[in-house]
Amino acid sequence: MSYSVSDLYFYPIKSLGPILTNSMEVDSCGPFLDRRIMLVDTNGQFITQRQCSIMSLIKVELIDKRLRLSLNEDSVELLLPDFSQKTESVSVTVWDDTVSGQLIAGEASSWLSKKLNQPVRLVYMDQSEFRQVDLTYAKPGIQTSFSDGFPFLLISQASIDFLSEKVGFDLLMQRFRPNIVVTGCKAFEEDTWKKIKIGDVVFDLVKPCSRCVIPTIDTVTGEKQKEVMQAMLKYRRKEKGIFVGQNLIHTGEGVLNTGFTVEVLELF
């Protein structure tokens, strides 16, 4: 059976809209620019759609070296930071990890504060900052950015098609926030893969992705749809939670393109 990459996504700002791309550069942290920027509150605590579902409606575009954020007819732009430089460092928290974030100057934070109805700040992770992936799943030296915990998330299109059928309407892939979407396999067949290769990059599938409320948020309206959670509970509930997709760590750097073959090297 032939598996291939159908879509590639990256998320420059954690929990805001995705950018769909045909070609993705992979560096030591994962997809280039992926979740290198994050919103934090006044205490440095990370903010996501879990607290502010309106974040799901904020679109992000990469235009030259600028990011354009838009909501309805309103927009703001910010210059991509120089990730090799430090600005004003603040302590920020992502789940159980506390790392150094660099404040991003400009009006974007004020614009986002108005949209979210609370004071927020944008920070970026500079290249010298290191965030270790949970040692339960990765060797020392494997890092990630401001992701929930792993450099990559992979989901098959068949898995989302299965859930769409169960809820009775099409679920947009961006609800599930993958980096790599695969076609050619059966629904949830990715659960059986232990090691794969795409292009020159080798990936270990180290942990099923535990699901919270985010996939229930309609990315068109921002409203939560309980039937999505009901379907995940019925068909994807395991002993330790609800799981859709697989978290990956990678070996090597390179480029991923849509259409690339997904070679399964090892099964569980």
Secondary structure, 3 states (H helix, E strand, C coil): CCCEEEEEEECCECCCCCEEECEEEEECCEECCCCCEEEECCCCEECCCCCCHHHHHCEEEEECCEEEEEECCEEEEEECCCCCCCCCEEEEEECCEEEEEEECCCCHHHHHHHHHCCCCEEEECCCCCCCECCCCCCCCCCECCCCCCCCEEEEEHHHHHHHHHHHCCCCCHHHCCCCEEEECCCCCHHHHEEEEEECCEEEEEEEEEECCCHHHECCCCCCECHHHHHHHHHHHEECCEEEEEEEEEEECCEEEECCCEEEEEEEC
